[in-house]
Amino acid sequence: MRKANMIPQTLVLLALAAPPLTLTAAEEPLTYDRVSLGYGASREVENDTLVAVLYAQREGGDTARLADEVNKAVTKALERAKQVEGVKVQTLDYHTSPVYQQQNIAGWRVTQSLRLESQDAGRLGRLVGDLQKDLAVQSVSYTVSPAQRRTAEDALIGEAVQGFEKRAALVASQLGRSSYRLVSLEVDTGGGAVPRPVMLQARGMAMAAEAAPPAFDAGTQTLTVTVRGTVELQRP
């Protein structure tokens, strides 16, 4: 009698390990009359921030001497740049790399960069011209400041949302529906503004002390906000 009432242990384990019951196709919620669409709004925005990267570089066999010369050049430039109001200064990469000749190390190259940023192009241009006595220009570019970018994007978001609503209403009307319900909405601002490079004849070269400061033209760039979403059309 005792053996007849016992439940095999293997059967109990199988019952505990069994996955939970899932909804059948008939029980899953169904959606109808949904349409996905998008709308993009763009505008030209004035570049208002100039970014210049300069560097000191020395080559030779004595790494200690090379590092000392680079440090002195960058320190001198850093002190000079900090005296100019409205200019943000930041030191960048500092690295030592071998110089090869016929697959053998013939010497060393020591380099350090200095980043300058300002919304006053004339002031920064004069500073770059001054610093080129000791440093070389690696790159110069214009971009849109975060504050100006936010202002432009806020206006573009409003324009894009209005355009999306008009387009959704047009789709509903063309399909013979009186209205629609918003299901989902995504706003894409496209990330950060892409810096606009400024071409310099002196790129990668130190200029003579008497050289005139470089002239810069800020120009504009296009900012775009795209709104994508899904609407559900009201049944007739």
ZIKA-V888002 format. One record per residue. RES is the residue in one letter. SS is DSSP state (hx for helix, st for strand, lp for the rest). OMEGA is omega in whole degrees, -180 to 180 (* if undefined). Layout:
RES,SS,OMEGA ; RES,SS,OMEGA
//
This chain:
M,lp,-178 ; R,lp,-179 ; K,lp,-178 ; A,lp,-177 ; N,lp,-177 ; M,lp,177 ; I,lp,-179 ; P,lp,-179 ; Q,hx,180 ; T,hx,-180 ; L,hx,178 ; V,hx,-179 ; L,hx,178 ; L,hx,179 ; A,hx,180 ; L,hx,-177 ; A,hx,-177 ; A,lp,-180 ; P,lp,179 ; P,lp,179 ; L,lp,178 ; T,lp,179 ; L,lp,174 ; T,lp,-180 ; A,lp,-179 ; A,lp,-177 ; E,lp,-179 ; E,lp,-180 ; P,lp,-179 ; L,lp,177 ; T,lp,-179 ; Y,lp,169 ; D,lp,177 ; R,st,-178 ; V,st,175 ; S,st,-178 ; L,st,-179 ; G,st,179 ; Y,st,180 ; G,st,177 ; A,st,-177 ; S,st,173 ; R,st,176 ; E,st,-179 ; V,st,179 ; E,st,171 ; N,lp,-176 ; D,lp,-179 ; T,st,179 ; L,st,180 ; V,st,178 ; A,st,177 ; V,st,177 ; L,st,-178 ; Y,st,172 ; A,st,-178 ; Q,st,178 ; R,st,178 ; E,st,179 ; G,st,-177 ; G,lp,-177 ; D,lp,-176 ; T,hx,179 ; A,hx,179 ; R,hx,179 ; L,hx,180 ; A,hx,180 ; D,hx,180 ; E,hx,179 ; V,hx,180 ; N,hx,-180 ; K,hx,-179 ; A,hx,-179 ; V,hx,178 ; T,hx,178 ; K,hx,179 ; A,hx,180 ; L,hx,179 ; E,hx,179 ; R,hx,-177 ; A,hx,-179 ; K,hx,179 ; Q,lp,-177 ; V,lp,-179 ; E,lp,177 ; G,lp,180 ; V,st,175 ; K,st,-175 ; V,st,179 ; Q,st,174 ; T,st,-178 ; L,st,-172 ; D,st,171 ; Y,st,-178 ; H,st,176 ; T,st,-178 ; S,st,180 ; P,st,174 ; V,st,-175 ; Y,st,169 ; Q,st,-178 ; Q,lp,176 ; Q,lp,176 ; N,st,178 ; I,st,-179 ; A,st,-180 ; G,st,-177 ; W,st,178 ; R,st,179 ; V,st,-175 ; T,st,170 ; Q,st,-176 ; S,st,180 ; L,st,-179 ; R,st,179 ; L,st,-180 ; E,st,179 ; S,st,173 ; Q,lp,176 ; D,lp,-175 ; A,hx,-179 ; G,hx,-179 ; R,hx,-180 ; L,hx,178 ; G,hx,178 ; R,hx,179 ; L,hx,179 ; V,hx,178 ; G,hx,179 ; D,hx,-176 ; L,hx,-180 ; Q,lp,172 ; K,lp,-177 ; D,lp,-177 ; L,lp,175 ; A,st,179 ; V,st,177 ; Q,st,-180 ; S,st,174 ; V,st,-178 ; S,st,175 ; Y,st,175 ; T,st,180 ; V,lp,-180 ; S,lp,179 ; P,hx,-178 ; A,hx,-180 ; Q,hx,178 ; R,hx,179 ; R,hx,179 ; T,hx,180 ; A,hx,-179 ; E,hx,179 ; D,hx,179 ; A,hx,-180 ; L,hx,178 ; I,hx,178 ; G,hx,179 ; E,hx,-179 ; A,hx,179 ; V,hx,178 ; Q,hx,178 ; G,hx,177 ; F,hx,-179 ; E,hx,179 ; K,hx,180 ; R,hx,178 ; A,hx,179 ; A,hx,179 ; L,hx,179 ; V,hx,179 ; A,hx,-179 ; S,hx,-179 ; Q,hx,179 ; L,lp,175 ; G,lp,179 ; R,lp,-176 ; S,lp,-177 ; S,lp,179 ; Y,st,177 ; R,st,180 ; L,st,-180 ; V,st,-180 ; S,st,-179 ; L,st,179 ; E,st,179 ; V,st,-178 ; D,st,180 ; T,lp,175 ; G,lp,178 ; G,lp,-176 ; G,lp,178 ; A,lp,-180 ; V,lp,180 ; P,lp,178 ; R,st,-177 ; P,st,175 ; V,lp,-177 ; M,lp,178 ; L,lp,177 ; Q,lp,-177 ; A,lp,-178 ; R,st,176 ; G,lp,-178 ; M,lp,174 ; A,lp,-178 ; M,lp,178 ; A,lp,-175 ; A,lp,-176 ; E,lp,-178 ; A,lp,179 ; A,lp,179 ; P,lp,-179 ; P,lp,177 ; A,lp,-177 ; F,lp,175 ; D,lp,-173 ; A,lp,-177 ; G,lp,-178 ; T,st,170 ; Q,st,-175 ; T,st,173 ; L,st,-177 ; T,st,173 ; V,st,-179 ; T,st,178 ; V,st,177 ; R,st,-179 ; G,st,179 ; T,st,177 ; V,st,177 ; E,st,-176 ; L,st,178 ; Q,lp,-180 ; R,lp,-180 ; P,lp,*
//
